[in-house]
Amino acid sequence: MTIRLHCFGESGHSYKAALALSMQGVDWTPEFIDFFNGETRSDAYRRDVNAMGEAPVLVDGDTHLTQSAVIQAYLSDRTGRFGGASLEEAREILRWQFWDNHKLSSQAGMLRFLMNFLPEEKRPTAVIDFTANRLRSAYAVLDAHLDGRDWIVGDALTNADLTCCGYLYYPEPFGFVRADWPHIDAWLARLSEQPGWAHPYDLMPRAFPPNAPTKEAT
């Protein structure tokens, strides 16, 4: 049975799951979530798809999973890939997934939303500046960690990499310029050369087509 992933192209957390599916060669299909028109806040979505009102959601037969790190772990259990070469590596992967979701992706996702998906007159300048400063600290941590390393954990690609890259390929501005962070830049280039890699807008359906103006979420 084909795995279904409820997702949308603008979602970096959805990308973490979609990229894991693609790079593991799993048979899957995306199901578009109309996030910007309020689908995740609807009673039907919270009742039938995800009570937390979030994306992504993976459906594999009777298995329904939410949270990208849980989805990645489930796929690794199925395929034996990207979960680490030892128990110690598995714990280290989990450590980076927690760090990313607290320090990197949560901040990048919020900043990208405020800078690109709200009307300009509603963008909170003070919040944007505060979040951008926090993100620079996170970029510095990741860049320093990748100095002399090909991958975040161990000697091979793992879910730590598929997690921490979640927002870093998006073209919209959110305080991240690859050239400013040479070790992150080299790592992203290395990851994009791996079999099954694809850009988020090539993996998942988008709410906004290329060059279309964005709009305020309802």
HELIX and SHEET records of a PDB file:
HELIX    1   1 GLY A   12  MET A   23  1                                  12    
HELIX    2   2 PHE A   35  ASN A   37  5                                   3    
HELIX    3   3 GLU A   39  ARG A   41  5                                   3    
HELIX    4   4 ASP A   43  ASP A   48  1                                   6    
HELIX    5   5 SER A   68  THR A   79  1                                  12    
HELIX    6   6 LEU A   87  TRP A   99  1                                  13    
HELIX    7   7 ASP A  100  LEU A  104  3                                   5    
HELIX    8   8 SER A  105  ASN A  116  1                                  12    
HELIX    9   9 GLU A  120  LYS A  122  5                                   3    
HELIX   10  10 THR A  125  HIS A  145  1                                  21    
HELIX   11  11 ASN A  159  CYS A  164  1                                   6    
HELIX   12  12 ARG A  178  ASP A  180  5                                   3    
HELIX   13  13 PRO A  182  SER A  192  1                                  11    
HELIX   14  14 PRO A  200  LEU A  203  1                                   4    
SHEET    1   A 4 TRP A  28  PHE A  32  0                                        
SHEET    2   A 4 ILE A   3  CYS A   7  1                                        
SHEET    3   A 4 VAL A  57  ASP A  60 -1                                        
SHEET    4   A 4 THR A  63  THR A  66 -1                                        
END                                                                             
